[in-house]
Amino acid sequence: MRRTAFALTALAAVSTATGARAEYRTVADLAADVRPAFVDIYTRGLTKAEPNSGKPKGKTTLIQDEVGSGFIVDGTGLIVTNRHVVDGAYSIFVTLSTGEHVPAKLVGKALTFDIALLKIDVGRPLPTVRFGDSASLRVGQAVVAIGNPLGFSSSVSAGVISAFHRQAGLSAYDDLIQTDATINQGNSGGPLFDMNGAVIGVNQAIYTRNKGGSIGIGFSIPINDVRFLVDNVLQYGSPRFGWLGVTGQSLTAQMARAAGVPADKGVILSAITENGPAAHARLEVGDILVRLGDHAIEGTSSLNRAVARASGQTLAMELYRDGQKIVLPVSIGEWPKEIWASKMEAAPRLNDYADFGVKFVDTPAGPTVKSIIERSIAWTAGLREGDVVKRVGSTAVKTAGEMGGAIDDMFNRRKKTSALLLVSGPGGDRWVDIAIAE
């Protein structure tokens, strides 16, 4: 769940509700029915030590583990979550309501919109969510959130819709639902349900103070926006967002008075992209856009959203120019830049102990951890300074060289991606599972 101190800290083709069902009488009944389609998400990425953090320099890369949430939208294992949940990840796992912990592949993530799609394969049909209509919601309507806040899996909270049309600066398309249902870091990507048990939003962010938790101001992406994006991906392989080729700003009352126009909402243009759709339609700097087709333009976000949904269409653009209202036909183009990425980050190359963030020294007791970097691969696996490695799998080792040979054998000959080490430490002997390849 994104946050900053004192700030912000399309599926109809897949599955849709075939009709509104009766409201659940209790949150408990609703949660019991919808929880099977919810998933906890666990990602692992890489990060570098800060230059002045006091941590050793070198090629050692630190592990960044994060948690998030998602929900299943197709029985084949298609999952919706937030893009920022999976950004920077080289490994993604999800935990199902059954307790199964399974690897997930990145289908893709939108570069201009905070939504990503994952895919899992468990060899059987999976339960899915039903979808509501985020355009028919009301302020004060009861809602239920399910998430993985701070790693507390499948947590349920309830509240109401506090407001609509919130802009949080998270994308150019913000038109967020505000809710007071408790959500925190780890709720990102999780579903917001109405009391019919239909998903009406994807939880995205909270507003908080001083890096704290929920203060009752959370934001969700309307599910209708998500449905549009995913329908595009399923039909074309990637989103096809419309493009107008303008730069502008939301009209203020003062601007409207100065321009001598009766509109109090709209977008005033400050630049036109050469040879873009707006230029071909003869839009001009200073034009005040107030309607595109059936969509009233209330500001830059609503303009972006209307244009995004209109790729390839020719629509009437209502605008004011020199105080006079005129209407021009505009042929909306397709966004010219890459807006969809389907590659995950590369897994780390683990060639020697330095890559794991650990140094060994031979002692009479055996290969002993001399030093270890906090949050390195070895540290994350559970090794600590002073630990003595006694076995690699079933192979007893007495020196660091023997240990390295046994690990190499597991990787090269046995094709293992992790090694079980029997380690002796202050608390006695224990097993440590350390990744030797990803």
N, C-alpha and C positions, 0 to 999 in steps of 0.2 A: 504494500500500500504506500503510494507516494505521499510525501509530506515535506514541507519546509517550515522552518521556524517562523511562527506568526504569519504564515501564509498557507499555500496549498501544500500543506504538507501531503448474407441475408438468407435467412434460414427457411423461408417458406418452401424452398425446393428440397429441403432436407426433411423437415418435420414441422408441422404446424398443428395448433389446436383446431379441432374440427368443430368446436362450438364451446361457448362458455359453460363451465360447470358451476354447480352451486358453491358458494363460499364455504370454506372450512369453518367449523365452529370454534376450533382452538388452534393455536400455533403448533401445539404438540402433534395434532392430527396431520396438519399440513407438512410439518417437518418429516414425519415418519414416511409420508408418501413420496416426497421429492428428494430426500437425502440420497437414495440409491443412484441418482443421476449426477450427483456432485462428486468432484475429485479434489484431493489435496495435491498441490504441485510442489516439487522440490527440484531446484536447479543448482548446478555447480558451474561456476565460471572462474576466471583467473583475474587477478589484480596485481598491481605492483606496489611495493612499499613506497610510502611517501619519501621524498628526498631527504627530509630532515626528521624522519621518524625515529632514528636511532637503530633501525633494523639493518642487518648486514646487507651490503650491496652485492651485486653479482647477478647471475642469470636465474636464481631461484625465483619462482613465481608463486604467489600466495593464492590460497584457495578462497573463493567467495561463495559461500552457501546462502541461498535465499529460499523463501517459501512464498507460495501464492495459492490461488484457487482457480477452479475452472468448472465447467459443466459439460456433460455429454449431449450432443445435439443430433447424433445419428448412431444407430445401433451397431454400425461397423467400427465405432470407436473414435469418431470425430469430436474434438473438444474445443470449446471457445475459452479464451482467457485474454488477459491484457498483454499487449506487446512488451511493456516494461517488465513484466514478470519473467520473460524469457530472454530479454536483451542480454547479450554477453555470455550466454550459457553454452557450454560445450557438452553438458549432460543434463537430461531432463527425465525425471521419474514422476509418476503419479501414483497415488494410493486411492484405490476404490473403496466404496463403502463396505465391501467384503473383507477389507484388510489386505488385499493383493497389492503388491508394490511392483509396478511394471514400467519398463522404459517407454518413453514417448519420443516420437519423431516430430520435427517441426515441419508442418505443411507449408507455412508461410506467415509472415508478419507484415502488417501495413506500416510503411515508413512515414505516412502522414496522418495516421489514425491509430489510437492505442488499442488495437485488437490483433490477436494472433490466433492461429489454428494449429492444434496438435493432433496427432493420430496415434492410437494404441491398438494393439492386436492381442486379444486374449482368447481367440478361437471360439467365441460364442457371441450371440447378440447381446447388446448391453441396454440397460434402461436409459431412456432419454427424457429430457425436459419437454414441457409443452410451452408454447409461446403465446404471450399476450399481445396487446396492442398498446404501445407506449403513447400513442396519440390520444387515447381515450381516458387517460388517468385524470384524477382530481386531487387538488391539494387537500391534505387531511386524510387521504385514503391509507388504510393500513397496509404495511409491507413487512416482509420477512427476509432477512439476509442470512445466507449460510457461507461460511468461510473458514480459513485456516489462519486466524490471527496469531502472529508470533509463534506459529507452529502448533497451536492448540487446534487439532484437526476437527473438522465438521462442527464448528461452533455455530449455534443458532442465536440470532438476535432479532428483535422486532421493534417497529416504530411506525412512523407515518411519512408520507410524502410532504416535505416542508415547502417546496417551491419547484418551479420549472425554469427552464431557459437560463440556467446559470452558466457563466463562462469563467473557466479557471485557468486559462492560458496554457492548457495542456495540448491543444491542437487548434488548427484554424477552423475546425468544425464544431467546436464546443457548443452544446445545447443541452446541458446536463440536468438530470433530476437530482434535486437535493433531498436528503433524507436524514432523520435523526436516529435511524436504526444504528446501533453501535457497530462500527467497522474500524479496523486497525490495520497495521502493517500485516500482510499475509492474507487479507480479505481481497486484495486486488485480483480481478478476473472472475470473482465469484458471482453467483446469481442474486438478483433482487426479485423476490416473488410478490405477486399480489395475493390476496386471500383466496383466490380461486386456484392457487397453485401454479400459475403461469408465470414464466420469466418476463419481467418488464424492464429490466436493466442489468448492466454489467458493472459491478462495483469497481471504482477506479481510484479514488483519492479521498483524502480528508483535509479539512482545514483545522489547524491546531496551533498551539503556542509552544515555543521553546522546545521543539522536537518531542512534544508530549504525545499522548494517545488521543482517543476520540473525545471530543467535547460536544458531540451531537450534531456535527456538520459534516456530512459525507456526500459524495457525488457519484452518480451512476450514469453510464452511457445508455441512452434509450435503446431498447431492444430493436426498434424498427430500423435504426441506423445500422445496427449489427447485421440484421437480416439482409439489408441491401448489400453490404460489403461481401458477406459470405455467399449470397446468391451469385454475385459477380465472379467470385473465385471458383465456385462449382461449375459455372457455365463457361467461363473464359480461361480459367487457370490463374487469374490474377484480377484485382479490382480494375474497373474501367471508370475512373473518375473523370467528370467533365472539366473543361478548361476554358476560361474566358480570356485570360491574358490582360488583366488589369491590376493596378494597385490602387487602393482606396482606404477610406476610413469611415467609421460609423458617423452618420450625420448627428449633430447636436442641435438643440433648439436655437442656440446662438448662431450657428452656421446657417440654419434654415432662414432665420430672420435676415441675416446679412445677404443671403442669396435671393431673398424676396420670393420664397416658395412656400406654399401652404403645408408641405409635408413636414412632419416632425420626426420621421424615421426614414432611413435609407442609407445609401453609401455614396459619398462624394469621391469622384475619381481624381487621383493625383498623378497617375502615369498609365500609359497604354503601351503594351508590348508590340513592337514592330512586327507586322505580318501575322499577328495573332487574330483569333476570332473577333475580338472587340474592335481591332483596327479595321478588319474587313467589313464589319457592321457599321463603321463610321462613328463609333463612340468617341467622345472627346474628353480631354482633361477638363474637369469642372462640371461634367454631367453628374446629376444626382439620380441614381438608380433607385426606383421605388417598387418595381414589380417585375418578375420574370415568369412568364406564363401564368400559372395559377398561384404562384408563391409571392406573397408580400415580402419585400426586402426590408427588414428591420435594422440591419447592421451587417458588418462584414461576415460574421459567422453564418447568418441566415443566407446571405448571398453565396458564400462558399458551398453551403449545403445544397442549395437549389441548383447551382451549377454542377456540383459533383454528380447529382442524380440525372443529369440531362445530356450526357455525352452522346453526340451524334444527332441530337434533336435541333430543330429550328423553332425558336419560341419568340413570342412578342416581348420586347423589353420596354417597359414604361419608364420614362425618365423626365427630369426637368432640365432644360437647357436655356440659359438666359431668362429664367423665370417662367418659361412656357413649357407645358407638358407636351411631349411627343412620344410616339411609339415607333420603334425600329425592330425589324426582324433580325434575330441574332442566331447564327448557327454555332452551337456549342461544340468545341473541339474535344479531343481526348488529351488528358494530362500528358505532357511530352516527356516528363522525367520518370525515372524508375520509382515506383511507389510500393513495390512488393518484393520481399526478400525471403528466400526459402532455404538459405544455407545457415547452418549453425556455426558457432565459433569452432576453430580447430582445437582438438584435444592437445594437451601438453605432450611434448616429447620427453620421455623419461629415459635418458641415456646413462646417467651416473647418479651417485648419491647427492650431488649438489642440486640436481633437478628436484629431488625430493625434499630439499631443505634440511638435510641431516648429515652430520659427520660422525663416523665410527672410529673407535680406537680399539686395538686388541689389548685385552687384559687377561689375567689368569682365569677369570670367570667366563670369558668369551667375548665376542664382538659387542662393544659397549657404546651406547650413544654418548658422544663427547659433547656435542652441541646440537641444538635443533631450533629452527626458526618458527616462531609462533605463526599459526595459520598456514604453514606449508603443507604439502601433501602428507609428509610423514607425521607432522603434528596433528593434522586433522584425523588421520587414521588412529591416533592414540598413543604414538610413541612419545616418550619423555626423556629428558636428560638423565643419564644414569641407568637406563634400562639395558638389560643384557639379553641379546637374542640367543635362544638355546636351540631352536629348531625352525626350519623353513619347511612347512608341511610336515612330512614324516622324516625329513632328513636332519640329523643332528649336525650342528655346526660349531666349530671351536674358534674360528678366526673370521675376520671381515671378508677375507678372500673366499673362504668356503661359503659364507653366506651369499656373497655376490654370485658365485658359481651356481648355487642352488636356485637362486632367483632367476638367473639367466636360463637355466635348464627349464624352469617352469614356463617361462615366456616363449623360448625358442623351440623347445622340443614338445612340451605338453600343451602349448598354445593357450596358456592361462593368461587372464588379464588382471588377476590379483593373486596375492600370496598370503597365506596364513602363517604368521610368525608366532611361535611360542616365546613369550617375553617374560623375563623375571624382573620385578621391580619392588619398590618398598611394600606394596600390598600383597606380594606373592606372585605366583605365576599367572599369566593370562594370555589369551590369544588376541592378536591384532591382525586385522584384515587390511592390507595395504595395496592400493592399486599399483600395478606395475605397467599398465597400459590402459588406454581409454578407447 
